[in-house]
Amino acid sequence: MRTVSTFYDHIRAVAEQEGVTVAGAMRKACELGITALEVSSFNLKDRVREVKDELAAGGLAVASVPIFMDLGRNDDVLSQCEPYFEATRELGADRVLVIPGFFAPEDGEAERANAVERMKDGVNRVAEIAENYGISLIMEDFDNLLSPISSAEGLRSFLDACPTLGCCFDTGNFRITGGDELAAYDLLRDRVRYVHLKDRKYAHGIEGERIPTCTDGMQLLPCAVGSGDIRMNELAKRLTADGYSSGVAVEFYGASPMLDTIEKSVKWVRENF
C-alpha cells in the first residue's frame, strides 16, 4: 500500500482546530492513514529535540525536510544547509526538498538571471554536501511568482543544471504562472522522485489573505485532494503508468476543517492512486 504523508504545519492546524496537543493531532492523523510528515526548516529552527519528541509521542516518521535557502544572495551554502542535514539525520529521514531562494520584487531581468545562476551553482554545492550525509535532494515547483521555480520550465532548468537533483512533482502549483499540470508532467516526468498531491479550487473575487493569485487573475483555494479543479485522476494514471510506486504527500495549506480534509484526501489516494 502506498504510504501517505502530510505537513507538520497541517498537524499544528489540526491541534488548534480540535483543541488537542500536537502529538494528539499526530495520533488522529495516524488513525486516518498518515504515516509521516514533511517537516520544514521553519518548523525545526531551534526545535529539533521538541519536534523529535512530538513525533515519538504521535507515532509518525519524517518523509522529507523542506529547507528554505537564499542561494541567490548568500554564498555560505554550508551554514544554510548543514544544520538541517544534521536534523534530517537525527529525525531518521534521508530526503531534503531544497527551495533555493526568491527574487526581490525590484529585481530586473539581468538581476534575476544572475540570481538564478548563483542559485544553480549553490544547489550543486548543496548536493555535494547532501551526498556526504546520505541524503537525496529534491526540488518542487513553488507557487510564488518571485520564485525561479514557479513554472515547469523554471524547475526543468534547475534539474538540467543539477544532475543529482530529483523532481518533487507538486500537482497544484503550476497554475500560478498559467501552466498546465499535464504538460508540466510531460516535461518533468523523467526526473520525478517524489509527489506532493495538491488540489485547488479555482475562483475569482474571493476576499482573504494568503490566497494565491495566478498571473491571469485566477485565485487558488485549498481543498481536499480529488475535490478541486486540478486533473488529479489523470495525473495519478500517468504516474502509475510510468511506474511511480513511492509514497505521496497530501497538501492543502489554509484548509478547514483540516482533519476532515486529511481524511478525505487519504481516502482519495487509497481509492485512486
Residue frames relative to the residue before (quaternion, step in Angstrom):
aa qw qx qy qz dx dy dz
M 1.0000 0.0000 0.0000 0.0000 0.00 0.00 0.00
R 0.4985 -0.6708 0.4656 0.2910 3.57 -0.94 0.92
T 0.3828 -0.7195 0.5259 0.2432 3.61 -0.86 0.91
V 0.1788 -0.7791 0.5958 0.0779 3.55 -1.14 0.73
S 0.0835 -0.7784 0.6212 0.0339 3.55 -0.85 1.00
T 0.1333 -0.7455 0.6365 0.1458 3.52 -1.35 0.06
F 0.6412 -0.5752 0.3695 0.3487 3.57 -1.27 -0.04
Y 0.5905 -0.5799 0.4387 0.3500 3.55 -1.09 0.77
D 0.6296 0.5373 -0.3353 0.4500 3.59 1.01 -0.77
H 0.6249 0.5236 -0.3412 0.4678 3.60 1.07 -0.66
I 0.6300 0.5317 -0.3277 0.4615 3.56 1.05 -0.77
R 0.6367 0.5108 -0.3277 0.4757 3.58 1.00 -0.76
A 0.6236 0.5229 -0.3383 0.4726 3.59 1.07 -0.70
V 0.6198 0.5288 -0.3375 0.4716 3.59 1.01 -0.79
A 0.6441 0.5338 -0.3241 0.4418 3.57 0.90 -0.93
E 0.6810 0.4831 -0.2883 0.4687 3.58 0.92 -0.90
Q 0.7143 0.4710 -0.2653 0.4445 3.58 0.85 -0.97
E 0.7543 0.3890 -0.2035 0.4881 3.58 1.04 -0.77
G 0.4309 -0.7275 0.4446 0.2956 3.58 1.27 -0.13
V 0.5416 0.5865 -0.4187 0.4329 3.57 1.00 0.83
T 0.6172 -0.5140 0.4211 0.4212 3.57 -1.28 0.08
V 0.6568 -0.4834 0.3859 0.4314 3.55 -1.28 0.23
A 0.6465 0.5028 -0.3188 0.4771 3.59 0.96 -0.84
G 0.6414 0.5175 -0.3233 0.4650 3.59 1.02 -0.75
A 0.6380 0.5125 -0.3190 0.4782 3.57 1.06 -0.75
M 0.6104 0.5410 -0.3437 0.4654 3.57 1.08 -0.69
R 0.6629 0.5035 -0.3128 0.4574 3.57 0.93 -0.86
K 0.6207 0.5281 -0.3391 0.4700 3.59 1.05 -0.70
A 0.6629 0.4955 -0.3009 0.4738 3.58 0.97 -0.87
C 0.6213 0.5483 -0.3287 0.4532 3.54 1.07 -0.79
E 0.6360 0.5329 -0.3186 0.4584 3.59 1.01 -0.79
L 0.6826 0.4759 -0.2757 0.4812 3.59 1.18 -0.57
G 0.6685 -0.5224 0.2965 0.4384 3.59 1.26 -0.09
I 0.4781 0.6360 -0.4572 0.3974 3.59 1.24 0.15
T 0.1626 -0.8187 0.5467 0.0662 3.58 -0.87 0.97
A 0.8099 0.0891 -0.0129 0.5795 3.59 1.17 -0.48
L 0.3186 -0.7488 0.5564 0.1678 3.53 -1.34 0.29
E 0.3605 -0.6315 0.6303 0.2719 3.49 -1.40 0.40
V 0.0422 -0.8179 0.5724 -0.0404 3.58 -0.49 1.23
S 0.2489 -0.8350 0.4763 0.1181 3.57 -0.28 1.27
S 0.6839 -0.4590 0.3724 0.4277 3.54 -1.36 0.16
F 0.6051 0.5421 -0.3603 0.4584 3.62 1.09 -0.58
N 0.6555 0.5114 -0.3052 0.4644 3.58 1.03 -0.79
L 0.7543 0.4463 -0.2033 0.4365 3.56 1.03 -0.86
K 0.4913 0.6842 -0.4417 0.3088 3.60 1.13 -0.44
D 0.8503 -0.0577 -0.0438 0.5214 3.55 -0.64 1.27
R 0.6931 0.4670 -0.2697 0.4783 3.62 1.21 0.35
V 0.2782 0.8057 -0.4998 0.1539 3.60 1.17 0.25
R 0.6822 0.4785 -0.3000 0.4644 3.60 0.82 -0.93
E 0.6467 0.5242 -0.3221 0.4509 3.60 0.95 -0.83
V 0.6699 0.4852 -0.2973 0.4769 3.57 0.92 -0.91
K 0.6264 0.5386 -0.3360 0.4523 3.58 1.00 -0.79
D 0.6568 0.4991 -0.3060 0.4753 3.59 0.97 -0.82
E 0.6302 0.5307 -0.3309 0.4601 3.60 1.00 -0.80
L 0.6562 0.5174 -0.3040 0.4576 3.55 0.94 -0.91
A 0.6480 0.5161 -0.3170 0.4618 3.56 0.98 -0.86
A 0.6913 0.4694 -0.2749 0.4755 3.58 0.96 -0.87
G 0.7248 0.4513 -0.2369 0.4635 3.55 1.09 -0.71
G 0.4480 -0.7385 0.4150 0.2858 3.57 1.27 -0.16
L 0.5847 0.5729 -0.3802 0.4306 3.59 1.15 0.56
A 0.3715 -0.6962 0.5722 0.2235 3.54 -1.29 0.54
V 0.4625 -0.6335 0.5261 0.3288 3.56 -1.34 -0.16
A 0.3081 -0.7694 0.5358 0.1614 3.56 -0.74 1.09
S 0.7699 -0.1876 0.1318 0.5956 3.57 0.98 -0.84
V 0.3185 -0.7305 0.5770 0.1789 3.53 -1.32 0.38
P 0.2196 -0.7624 0.5945 0.1305 3.64 -0.44 1.15
I 0.1098 -0.7944 0.5967 0.0308 3.57 -0.84 1.02
F 0.2422 -0.7559 0.5947 0.1276 3.56 -0.77 1.08
M 0.0312 -0.8153 0.5762 -0.0470 3.56 -0.65 1.17
D 0.2843 -0.7305 0.5911 0.1900 3.57 -1.34 0.13
L 0.0415 0.8669 -0.4931 0.0597 3.52 0.77 1.13
G 0.6009 0.5755 -0.3629 0.4196 3.59 1.19 -0.29
R 0.7804 0.2995 -0.1521 0.5274 3.57 1.18 -0.51
N 0.7606 0.3327 -0.1664 0.5321 3.56 1.11 -0.68
D 0.2669 -0.8017 0.5208 0.1217 3.57 -0.49 1.23
D 0.5673 0.5906 -0.3937 0.4176 3.61 1.23 -0.23
V 0.1366 -0.8419 0.5207 0.0388 3.54 0.32 1.32
L 0.6470 0.5635 -0.3287 0.3947 3.56 0.89 -0.95
S 0.6972 0.4721 -0.2917 0.4539 3.59 0.83 -0.93
Q 0.6535 0.5264 -0.3151 0.4434 3.58 1.15 -0.52
C 0.7910 0.3311 -0.1670 0.4867 3.57 1.02 -0.72
E 0.6183 0.6113 -0.3675 0.3302 3.61 0.91 -0.82
P 0.6493 0.5074 -0.3651 0.4331 3.67 0.82 -0.75
Y 0.7073 0.4489 -0.2669 0.4764 3.59 1.02 -0.73
F 0.5657 0.5349 -0.3911 0.4908 3.58 1.21 -0.32
E 0.6228 0.5223 -0.3315 0.4790 3.56 1.05 -0.78
A 0.6686 0.4965 -0.2977 0.4667 3.58 0.94 -0.90
T 0.6165 0.5515 -0.3392 0.4481 3.58 1.01 -0.81
R 0.6752 0.4833 -0.2874 0.4775 3.55 0.93 -0.92
E 0.6535 0.5159 -0.3207 0.4515 3.60 0.95 -0.83
L 0.7020 0.4546 -0.2600 0.4826 3.57 1.08 -0.71
G 0.5353 -0.6742 0.3783 0.3402 3.58 1.27 0.10
A 0.5327 0.6115 -0.4150 0.4125 3.59 1.20 0.43
D 0.1955 -0.7924 0.5667 0.1133 3.57 -1.24 0.32
R 0.6730 0.4454 -0.2993 0.5091 3.58 1.21 0.43
V 0.0699 -0.7825 0.6187 0.0039 3.55 -0.96 1.00
L 0.2336 -0.7338 0.6229 0.1374 3.52 -1.05 0.88
V 0.1797 -0.8167 0.5429 0.0773 3.57 -0.54 1.15
I 0.1359 -0.7327 0.6631 0.0711 3.54 -0.97 1.01
P 0.3146 -0.8444 0.3994 0.1688 3.61 -0.13 1.28
G 0.7156 -0.3909 0.2688 0.5126 3.61 1.16 -0.36
F 0.3549 -0.7259 0.5572 0.1915 3.52 -1.37 0.04
F 0.5122 -0.6054 0.5069 0.3380 3.53 -1.25 0.47
A 0.4483 -0.6052 0.5623 0.3413 3.54 -1.29 0.32
P 0.6048 -0.5934 0.3769 0.3742 3.62 -0.99 0.73
E 0.7136 0.4585 -0.2592 0.4619 3.58 1.06 -0.68
D 0.4433 0.7099 -0.4564 0.3020 3.62 1.22 -0.10
G 0.3303 -0.7277 0.5707 0.1888 3.53 -1.03 0.86
E 0.7542 -0.3951 0.2618 0.4544 3.57 -1.30 0.01
A 0.6772 0.4897 -0.3032 0.4579 3.60 0.88 -0.90
E 0.6527 0.5092 -0.3190 0.4615 3.58 0.98 -0.82
R 0.6474 0.5067 -0.3266 0.4662 3.58 1.00 -0.73
A 0.6415 0.5253 -0.3275 0.4531 3.58 0.97 -0.83
N 0.6591 0.4966 -0.3067 0.4743 3.58 0.96 -0.84
A 0.6387 0.5263 -0.3288 0.4549 3.59 0.99 -0.81
V 0.6377 0.5310 -0.3299 0.4501 3.59 0.98 -0.82
E 0.6575 0.5022 -0.3198 0.4617 3.58 0.91 -0.82
R 0.6454 0.5005 -0.3236 0.4778 3.59 0.99 -0.76
M 0.6392 0.5246 -0.3255 0.4586 3.57 1.01 -0.78
K 0.6587 0.5063 -0.3174 0.4571 3.59 0.89 -0.86
D 0.6371 0.5035 -0.3253 0.4845 3.56 0.98 -0.81
G 0.6564 0.5209 -0.3077 0.4508 3.57 0.97 -0.84
V 0.6403 0.5222 -0.3297 0.4567 3.58 0.98 -0.82
N 0.6416 0.5099 -0.3340 0.4656 3.60 0.97 -0.74
R 0.6419 0.4981 -0.3223 0.4857 3.59 1.05 -0.67
V 0.6166 0.5260 -0.3372 0.4790 3.58 1.05 -0.73
A 0.6448 0.5373 -0.3178 0.4411 3.58 0.97 -0.87
E 0.6305 0.5271 -0.3355 0.4606 3.60 1.03 -0.73
I 0.6598 0.4889 -0.3028 0.4838 3.57 0.99 -0.84
A 0.6344 0.5489 -0.3256 0.4361 3.57 0.98 -0.88
E 0.6205 0.5571 -0.3413 0.4337 3.57 1.00 -0.80
N 0.6520 0.5196 -0.3163 0.4526 3.58 1.00 -0.77
Y 0.6866 0.4494 -0.2656 0.5060 3.57 1.23 -0.50
G 0.4469 -0.6821 0.4592 0.3525 3.59 1.24 -0.19
I 0.4780 0.6670 -0.4167 0.3911 3.55 1.21 0.63
S 0.2892 -0.7313 0.5887 0.1870 3.57 -0.98 0.85
L 0.2954 -0.7732 0.5481 0.1202 3.52 -1.06 0.87
I 0.0147 -0.7880 0.6153 -0.0155 3.55 -0.92 0.97
M 0.1440 -0.7702 0.6154 0.0856 3.57 -1.30 0.37
E 0.2215 -0.7871 0.5655 0.1071 3.56 -0.99 0.90
D 0.5462 -0.5105 0.5238 0.4082 3.51 -1.38 0.07
F 0.1786 -0.8250 0.5335 0.0533 3.59 -0.67 1.10
D 0.3561 -0.7923 0.4624 0.1777 3.57 -0.64 1.15
N 0.4819 0.5813 -0.4952 0.4298 3.53 0.49 1.31
L 0.4379 -0.7382 0.4485 0.2492 3.59 -0.64 1.09
L 0.6381 0.4886 -0.3374 0.4901 3.60 1.25 -0.14
S 0.5577 0.5859 -0.3940 0.4364 3.57 1.29 0.17
P 0.4490 -0.6886 0.4947 0.2820 3.61 -0.97 0.77
I 0.7148 0.3956 -0.2455 0.5219 3.59 1.27 -0.20
S 0.3347 0.7567 -0.4938 0.2675 3.57 1.07 0.74
S 0.7216 0.3258 -0.2317 0.5652 3.59 1.27 -0.11
A 0.6371 -0.5188 0.3986 0.4075 3.55 -1.26 0.35
E 0.6505 0.5227 -0.3179 0.4501 3.57 1.00 -0.81
G 0.6431 0.5186 -0.3216 0.4627 3.57 1.02 -0.77
L 0.6576 0.4918 -0.3049 0.4825 3.56 0.97 -0.85
R 0.6342 0.5396 -0.3304 0.4444 3.58 0.96 -0.84
S 0.6429 0.5298 -0.3361 0.4393 3.59 0.98 -0.77
F 0.6378 0.4969 -0.3290 0.4878 3.61 1.10 -0.61
L 0.6396 0.5219 -0.3297 0.4581 3.59 0.97 -0.80
D 0.6672 0.5004 -0.3005 0.4628 3.58 1.00 -0.82
A 0.6984 0.4674 -0.2670 0.4717 3.58 1.09 -0.71
C 0.7600 0.2975 -0.1428 0.5599 3.58 1.22 -0.51
P 0.2359 -0.8565 0.4379 0.1380 3.60 0.24 1.24
T 0.7024 0.4446 -0.2901 0.4741 3.64 1.07 -0.47
L 0.5323 0.6453 -0.3899 0.3851 3.57 1.28 -0.09
G 0.2336 -0.7688 0.5800 0.1338 3.57 -0.92 0.91
C 0.4620 -0.6681 0.5125 0.2783 3.55 -1.26 0.43
C 0.1637 -0.7036 0.6808 0.1212 3.52 -1.04 0.90
F 0.2119 -0.8115 0.5350 0.1018 3.56 -0.30 1.26
D 0.1000 -0.7855 0.6102 0.0231 3.55 -0.47 1.26
T 0.3871 -0.7896 0.4302 0.2040 3.56 -0.33 1.28
G 0.7743 0.4277 -0.1986 0.4220 3.60 1.01 -0.72
N 0.6219 0.6132 -0.3252 0.3626 3.59 1.22 -0.11
F 0.5585 0.6396 -0.3985 0.3466 3.62 1.11 -0.42
R 0.5896 0.6172 -0.3602 0.3764 3.58 1.13 -0.63
I 0.5296 0.6624 -0.4081 0.3379 3.61 1.15 -0.54
T 0.7570 0.3091 -0.1810 0.5464 3.59 1.07 -0.70
G 0.6278 -0.5560 0.3297 0.4336 3.57 1.24 0.36
G 0.4404 0.7247 -0.4365 0.3007 3.56 1.27 0.20
D 0.4032 -0.6812 0.5628 0.2380 3.51 -1.35 0.40
E 0.4765 -0.7200 0.4256 0.2710 3.57 -0.68 1.09
L 0.6565 0.5039 -0.3260 0.4569 3.61 1.04 -0.67
A 0.6426 0.4982 -0.3187 0.4871 3.58 1.01 -0.78
A 0.6234 0.5368 -0.3338 0.4602 3.57 1.05 -0.77
Y 0.6446 0.5181 -0.3309 0.4545 3.57 0.93 -0.83
D 0.6443 0.5239 -0.3263 0.4516 3.58 0.92 -0.82
L 0.6653 0.5066 -0.2999 0.4591 3.58 1.05 -0.75
L 0.7937 0.3523 -0.1359 0.4769 3.58 1.01 -0.83
R 0.4340 0.7739 -0.4170 0.1971 3.57 1.24 -0.40
D 0.6614 0.5368 -0.3255 0.4103 3.61 0.99 -0.67
R 0.7456 0.3731 -0.2180 0.5073 3.60 1.25 -0.31
V 0.4091 0.7278 -0.4716 0.2837 3.61 1.24 0.11
R 0.0417 -0.8092 0.5857 -0.0213 3.56 -0.78 1.12
Y 0.7831 0.0707 -0.0225 0.6175 3.56 1.25 -0.37
V 0.2148 -0.7948 0.5610 0.0865 3.58 -1.18 0.54
H 0.1531 -0.7186 0.6710 0.0999 3.51 -1.11 0.89
L 0.2140 -0.7702 0.5906 0.1104 3.57 -0.65 1.12
K 0.1318 0.7797 -0.5929 0.1520 3.54 -0.41 1.28
D 0.1397 -0.7721 0.6170 0.0606 3.55 -0.71 1.11
R 0.1348 -0.7814 0.6048 0.0740 3.57 -1.22 0.47
K 0.2557 -0.7024 0.6327 0.2022 3.55 -1.19 0.60
Y 0.3532 -0.7484 0.5263 0.1955 3.56 -0.84 0.99
A 0.0499 0.8095 -0.5794 0.0815 3.57 -0.95 0.87
H 0.1858 -0.7348 0.6349 0.1499 3.53 -1.39 0.21
G 0.8551 0.2351 -0.1370 0.4412 3.54 -1.16 0.62
I 0.4132 0.7003 -0.4829 0.3250 3.59 1.16 0.48
E 0.3120 -0.7434 0.5634 0.1806 3.58 -0.84 1.00
G 0.4894 0.6546 -0.4837 0.3130 3.55 -1.01 0.78
E 0.5067 -0.6507 0.4808 0.2978 3.53 -1.22 0.51
R 0.8525 0.2125 -0.1481 0.4540 3.51 -1.33 0.46
I 0.4211 0.6324 -0.5273 0.3805 3.57 0.97 0.84
P 0.3836 -0.7445 0.4861 0.2495 3.62 -0.41 1.14
T 0.1381 -0.7797 0.6080 0.0569 3.56 -0.97 0.93
C 0.3912 -0.7474 0.4983 0.2003 3.55 -0.76 1.10
T 0.6897 -0.4830 0.3476 0.4125 3.54 -1.29 0.25
D 0.7113 0.4172 -0.2569 0.5039 3.61 1.16 -0.48
G 0.6439 -0.5599 0.3111 0.4184 3.59 1.26 0.28
M 0.4894 0.6529 -0.4421 0.3726 3.59 1.22 -0.14
Q 0.2564 -0.7510 0.5885 0.1548 3.56 -1.05 0.81
L 0.2728 -0.7716 0.5625 0.1171 3.54 -1.09 0.82
L 0.1117 -0.8112 0.5735 0.0239 3.55 -0.54 1.20
P 0.4910 -0.6670 0.4680 0.3080 3.60 -1.02 0.73
C 0.0894 0.7808 -0.6153 0.0615 3.54 -1.19 0.60
A 0.6554 -0.4833 0.3949 0.4253 3.54 -1.31 0.19
V 0.5796 -0.5846 0.4368 0.3625 3.56 -1.10 0.69
G 0.7921 0.2824 -0.2364 0.4867 3.55 -0.86 1.03
S 0.6889 0.4846 -0.2816 0.4598 3.59 1.26 -0.13
G 0.6722 0.5186 -0.2876 0.4433 3.59 1.26 -0.02
D 0.7195 -0.4725 0.3396 0.3791 3.53 -1.29 -0.51
I 0.5008 0.6083 -0.4465 0.4240 3.60 1.25 -0.03
R 0.4479 -0.7089 0.4776 0.2623 3.58 -0.95 0.87
M 0.0821 -0.8644 0.4960 0.0045 3.52 0.55 1.27
N 0.6531 0.5289 -0.3311 0.4291 3.57 0.90 -0.85
E 0.6701 0.4870 -0.3033 0.4709 3.57 0.95 -0.84
L 0.6368 0.5157 -0.3329 0.4666 3.58 0.99 -0.74
A 0.6325 0.5232 -0.3308 0.4657 3.59 0.99 -0.79
K 0.6438 0.5203 -0.3210 0.4601 3.58 0.98 -0.82
R 0.6810 0.4883 -0.2971 0.4578 3.59 0.89 -0.90
L 0.6424 0.5139 -0.3252 0.4664 3.58 0.97 -0.81
T 0.6606 0.5022 -0.3042 0.4678 3.57 0.93 -0.87
A 0.6565 0.5156 -0.3076 0.4566 3.58 0.94 -0.89
D 0.6972 0.4546 -0.2636 0.4877 3.57 1.13 -0.67
G 0.5920 -0.6337 0.3382 0.3656 3.56 1.29 0.19
Y 0.3810 0.7150 -0.5110 0.2873 3.59 1.16 0.35
S 0.0166 0.8347 -0.5463 0.0679 3.57 -0.59 1.14
S 0.4897 0.6736 -0.4289 0.3500 3.59 1.25 0.09
G 0.6890 -0.4727 0.3545 0.4198 3.53 -1.33 -0.02
V 0.2593 -0.7372 0.6011 0.1675 3.53 -1.36 0.17
A 0.2804 -0.7177 0.6051 0.2003 3.53 -1.31 0.38
V 0.2471 -0.7447 0.5998 0.1571 3.58 -0.99 0.83
E 0.0551 -0.8312 0.5497 -0.0627 3.56 -0.78 1.12
F 0.1798 0.7764 -0.5822 0.1608 3.57 -0.96 0.92
Y 0.0854 -0.8228 0.5617 0.0101 3.56 0.49 1.23
G 0.8011 0.2839 -0.2285 0.4748 3.56 -0.93 0.95
A 0.4991 0.6664 -0.4294 0.3498 3.61 1.22 -0.11
S 0.0625 0.7794 -0.6217 0.0468 3.54 -1.19 0.60
P 0.5006 -0.2504 -0.8241 0.0870 1.48 -1.76 1.81
M 0.5181 -0.6974 0.4058 0.2836 3.54 -0.81 1.04
L 0.6550 0.5229 -0.3361 0.4296 3.60 0.89 -0.85
D 0.6436 0.5133 -0.3134 0.4734 3.58 1.00 -0.78
T 0.6373 0.5240 -0.3194 0.4661 3.58 1.05 -0.77
I 0.6256 0.5191 -0.3311 0.4791 3.57 1.02 -0.76
E 0.6648 0.5171 -0.3104 0.4408 3.59 0.84 -0.97
K 0.6816 0.4839 -0.2917 0.4650 3.59 0.85 -0.93
S 0.6600 0.5206 -0.3085 0.4451 3.58 1.02 -0.80
V 0.6423 0.5033 -0.3216 0.4803 3.57 0.97 -0.85
K 0.6305 0.5366 -0.3271 0.4556 3.56 0.97 -0.83
W 0.6433 0.5159 -0.3236 0.4640 3.60 0.96 -0.85
V 0.6436 0.5199 -0.3271 0.4566 3.59 0.91 -0.89
R 0.6725 0.5075 -0.3022 0.4461 3.56 0.85 -0.94
E 0.7423 0.4253 -0.2300 0.4640 3.60 0.98 -0.79
N 0.8111 0.3131 -0.1199 0.4792 3.59 1.09 -0.62
F 0.7855 0.2767 -0.1275 0.5387 3.59 1.15 -0.38
